């Protein structure tokens, strides 16, 4: 027995020498294999920024996107800072080193891009999408080669484009061109930029983000420059439309019903999550648009997102819109409003072998998004069918352990020690300053081993 305890002590001492007091928590959906992080879910954070819009997306390949950034005020900046720090850290868990892979300015209104200059200054984006609106004021001339590059005057598309003179838009653009690797004017006709695809070749990390509108190069209403975006992942689809109004929606509906090219998918399409346009205003989310984006027989399980401020002076969401979606068959249980619920987080991930959309403990969606990636066929990643485990199988009691299990206690002890050192989701990482922990760990583990040996010894008959 003494030799056995000496073996255990030596083994624990060796393990302790590689351990320190530095602990690292393994995040959900991550697997630590030779330093490689595995992802495999898509999460959309609709952040409560009052009467405005801000949405952060964690993509399955580990990349991130922000769509709009709320009003231009300190409280919004503080809210975004706090939310990013608490919920969207980088792979090292340090939000101070965080950056966005994509930032999208839907249109030029301050309640959407007011704090975008702050975001791009503190969390630089690699690629920024901006609207087809030129900014002109006495402090900034959009199109100046000094600000936007050698092809400044060619960055807009169409025979004509919009314009805006506000300071908020000026600073958002200034920060974009100052910090981003690439700035793109959103153009649904340009096949080089109207779709964002995964950076991964792993099936469980593949997705597409398609821009289907705006389909005119110039509008009288700035809201209509907002893109209509469909995010597809594993047969599930999320629809976002900024502040797109009736005109932008009508142009999209015509293209969808025409069924040409990439709009052919809308002949058999139904979103799992749809964010109502313009904070639930009566000027958006028309019946025709909702009919294209959703199927009537599936609406009772489609999540409807409304981003608006509590007690806002505009009366958003308008009662006409709430009545419209109720009459069309959307369930009140699946309407998620930031003015009532605060931050709303919706995820697409694997649940019991099937990719589902979840909000908290609520599961919804239709799985009828006509996924451009092919979706999940109901098979495991190795090609085999999903295992069918009945309730009877799951509840089958354990067989009693044999009495002579004590004859080989080392395997049991090694398993227990492995559990002790991994602690489920906690792992040990290298580093300095762990001398005290090393000795405490060794002593504790030896004591644990002695207790286990006593527990394993059979009682006398």
N, C-alpha and C positions, 0 to 999 in steps of 0.2 A: 504493500500500500504506500509506503514511503517513497519507493521508486516511482510509483504512478503519480503521486502528488508532485514530485520533483519534475516529472515530465510536463505536467500541467503548468507548473509555475514557469518553466523555461519557455513553454509555448506562448503563455500569456505575456511574458516579458518581451519576447520578440515582436508580438503584435503591438504592444504598447510603445515600443521604440518607433514605430511608424505612425503612431497616433499622436495628436496634439489636442490642445484645448480649443482648436478652431473647428467649428461644426458648420456643415453646409446642408441646407434643406433642399431636397430634390423636389422641384415643382411638379405639379400635375402635368401629364402628357410629356414628360421628359424621361429619357433613359440614359444613364451615365455609362457609356461603353467607350472606353478609351477617349474620354473627353468629348464625345459626339452627343449632341442634344437631339433627341427625337421629338418632333411635334406631332400634329395630327388632329387638330380641331380648329374651328373658326369661331371667333368670339367678337361680337359687335357691342361696344359700349356706347349707349346713347346717354351722354352726360347731361345732367340737369344744370344748365347755365342760365336759367330763367327764361325770359322771352328771347330766345335765340336758338341756334343750332350748333352742336359740337358732337362729333361722333368719332370714336377711335376703334380701329379694327385690328385685331390680332389674327394674322393669316396662318394657315397650316404649315407653311414652310419657314415660319419664324419671323417673317417680315411684318412691318406694321404700317398703318395708314391712318391719317387724320383727315376727316372731311369737315371743313369749317371749324371755327373756333370762338363762336359767340361774340358778344358785344365788346367794345373797346373801353374797358374799365378795370380797375384794380381787383375788384371782387371776382370777376371772371378769370383773370390771370391767376389769382390765388387758387380758385377752384380747380383749374386745369392742372396747376402745379401739384396740388395735393392729390388729385385723382391719379395722375400719371405716376407719382411716387409710390402710391399705395397699391396700384393695380397693374401698371404696365412697366415694370423694371426690365432692364436689358438682361441678357443671358447670365451676366455676372451678379445680378441682383442689385445693381447700382443705378438708380434713376438719373444720377447726375451725369452719367455718360450716355444717356439715352438719345437716340435720334430716330426720326421717322424715315422709312423708305419712300413713302409717298405722302404728299399733302395735296388736298384738292380744295380749291376755292370754287364753290358752286357758282356764285355770282357776287356782285360787288357791294351788296347791302351790308351795312355795318353790323347788324345783328348776326351775321354769318362770318364775316372776315375781320371784325373789329379787333380781335386779339390775335389774328394770324401773324402779325408782325412780331409780337412777343413770342409766340410759339416758334417761329422760324429762327428767331435770334437765339433762343435758349435750347431748342431741340431741332437742330437743322434737319431739313429733309433733302434726300438725294434727288428726288424728282417732284416737281410741283406742276399741277394742272391749274390753269387759270382760265377765266371766261374770255370770250371773244369781244371784250370791251376794252377800249383804249382809255387810259387814264391821262387826263390833261388838266393841269392846274398851274398856278404861277410858281410852284416849287418843284414840280416834277413833270417831265415830258416823256410819257411812255412812247417808246420808239426811238429814243436817243441811243445811238450805238454805244455811247459811254456807259449806258445802264443795261442794255439788253443784247449786246453783241453786234457783229457785223451785218447780220440779216434782220436788223431790228424792224425795218419797215415792211418786211415780208412775213412777220410772225402771225398776222391775222389772216383769216380765210374769208372767202366770199367776195362779192363785188363791193360790199360795204360791211361795216361792223359798228358796234355800239361804242358809246363813250360815257365816262363817268369822271367827275371832278373832285370827289370827296378826298379828304386827307387820309381817312382810314384805308381806302383802297390804294392810295398812293404809297403808304408805308408798308402795306402787305406785299405789294409788288416789289418795292425797293428791297425788302428783306429776302424775297424769293430769288431775285436775280443776284443778290449779293452772296447768298449762302448755298443755293442749290447747284447740283451738278448739271441739271437739265430743267428747263422751264418749257412747258407745252401748253399751247392754246387748245382747249378741248374742242375736238372736231370729230363727230361721229362718222364722217365720210372718209377719214384718213385711216387706212388699214394698218399703218405703221404705229399708230398710237391709240386706236379706239378699243383696244382690249389689253388688259394686264393679265399675264399668266404666271403660274408658279415658277419659282427658280429651282424647284426640286423635280427629280425624275421618279420619285416615289409615288405610287398610286394614291396612298392615303394623304398625300400633301398637295395633290393637284387641284387647282381651282381656276376660275376665270372671272374677271371683272370687266363687263362690257358696258360701253357708253353708247346709248341708242338715241340720244337727243342732247342738245337742241338741233333741229334740222333746218333752221334758218340762220343766216349769218348776222341778222340785225333784227331787233325788236324794239317796240316803243316802251315796253315794261321790262325793267331790269331783271325781274324775277324769272323771266322766260329764258334767260341764258343758262339757267340751272340744267345740269345734265340729268337724264333719266338713266340710272345705273342698275344693272342686274348682277348680283354676285352669286355665282354658282359653285357649289361644293357638294360632292357626293350625292347628287340627285336632289339637293335642296337649294332653294333660291330665295334671296333677299333683295327686295326692290327699294331703292332710294331715289328721291326726285327733288331734293332741295326745296326751293320755292316755286317750282314750275307751275305756271298758271294754265288756264283753259287753252290758250293758243298753242303753247308748247305741247301740252297733252294731246290736243286734236291732231297736230302734225304727226306725232308718234303713233296715235291710233290708226291714222290713215296708212302709214307705212306698215304697221303690224298686220292690218287687215289686207293690205296688198300682197303681203307674204313673199316679197322678193328678197333674195340673198339671205343675210343673217337675220332678217325679220320673219322668216318663215317659221321659226320656232314658236312664235306666238299663236299659231293655229291650234296648238295643244299645250297650253302653258297655264300653270297656276302657282303663284308665289307661296312660300311658306311664311314669310314675314314681309309686310309692306308698310313703309313709313308714309303717312299721309303728307301731301305737299303743303307747303306754306303754313305749317303749324296747325293744320286742320281748318284752314280758311275756306269759306264758301266759294272762293274763286279757283280752287284746286280740287283734285280728287273727284273728277266728274264721273258720272255713271258709266259712260263709254270707256273711260280709262280703266276703271275698276273691273269692268267686264272683260277687258283684254288681259289684265294682269291676274285675275282670279276666276275660278270656276264656282258657279253658284252652289253646287252640291258639296263643295269642300270648304266653304267660307266659315263654317262654325268652328274650325280649328286653325284658322289662319291668324297669326299674331298681327295686330294693327298697332303701330307705334305713332304717338303724337308727341312732338316736342314743343312745349309751350311753357310760359311762365305763370306761376300761381297768381291769380287775380289780375292778369294782364289787361291793359286798357283796350285791347282790340277785341276782346271777347272770344279769343281762340281757346279751344276749338268751337267753331260756330255750331249752333244747334241744328242748322240745316244739314250739316255734314254728318253729325251724330245720328240724326234721323235717317239720312240716306243710307249709311252703312248698316244701320239696324234693319231697315226695310229690305236691304239686299241680302241679309242673312248672316252678317258677321255677328259673332257672339260678344256680348258685353264682358264676358269673363276673359276674353283674349285681347281686349283693348288696353294698351299700356301707355299711360300718360305721365310725362315727367312732372307735370304740375301737381299730380296726385301721389305719385310713387317715388319721385326723386330719380336718381340714376336708374336706368333700365339696361340690363345686360342679357343678351340673347346669344346662345351658343348652338353650333352645329357640331355634334360629336357622336361617337359610337356608344349606343346604349343597347345592351343585350344583343350584340352582333348586328345591329342595324343603326344607320346614321339617322338621328332625330334632332329636331329643334327643341330646345328647352329654355324656359324662363323660370328660374328658381326650381321648384319641384313640379312645375307644370310642363307637360310635353304636348307639342302641337305640330302644326304644319301638315302638308298634304303629300309630300314626296312626288309631286307631279310637275316639277319644274322643267321637264324635258332637258335634263342636264346636258350641256354641250360636251362634258367630259365622259359621259356614259354612266356615271353614278355608281352605286353599289348594287351588285347583282344578287346580294343575299348569300354570297359565298365568302369563306374565309380567304385571307390573303394568299394562302398556299393552294387555292383552287378547290379545296374540299368543301362539302356542304356544311352548313352550321350544325353543330351537334345538338341533337334533340334530347334535352334532359327533362324528364318528367318530374313532377313534384314528388312522386314516390321515390324516385332515384335520389333526388336531392335530400330527402329527409331520412334516408336509410341510416340506421344507427351504426356507430363504429363497432367493429368486432373487438371483443375483449382481448387485451394484450396477453401474450404468453408469459407464464411465470419465469421462464428462464431468460427473459430479456436482460436481466441484470448481469448475465454472464458476459455480455459485451457492452459495457456502459460507455465506452469511449465515443461511439457514434452519437449516442444521445447527448453526451456532454458537449461534443463538438457542435451539434445543432443548437444547443442552448447558448453556447458561447457566441456562435455566429449571430443569433438573435440579439444577444446582449450588445455586440459591437456594432450592429447595423441599426438597431432600434427602429425598424420599419422604414420610415421616410428620412431618417437621419444618417448621414455618412460621415466618416472621418476624412479630413483632408490634411495634407502636409503643411508644415509651417513651423515657426519658432514659438518659444514661450510655453512649451507644453511639458516641461520637466516635471512639475508638480502633478499634473494630470497623469503622466506616465506611471508614476509610482502608485498614486491612488487607484488608477485603473488596474494595475497589476495585482495590488493587494485585494481589491474588491473582487476581481475575477477569481483569484485563488479561493477566497472565502465562498464564492458562489459554487466553485467546483466541489468543495468539501460538502456543502449543503446538498448538492445534487447527488453526490455519492451516497450520502446518508439516506436521501429520499429513495434512491434506486434499490437499496439493500432490502431484500424481502423480509417480512416479519416472520418470526419463528412460529411454526404451527403449534 
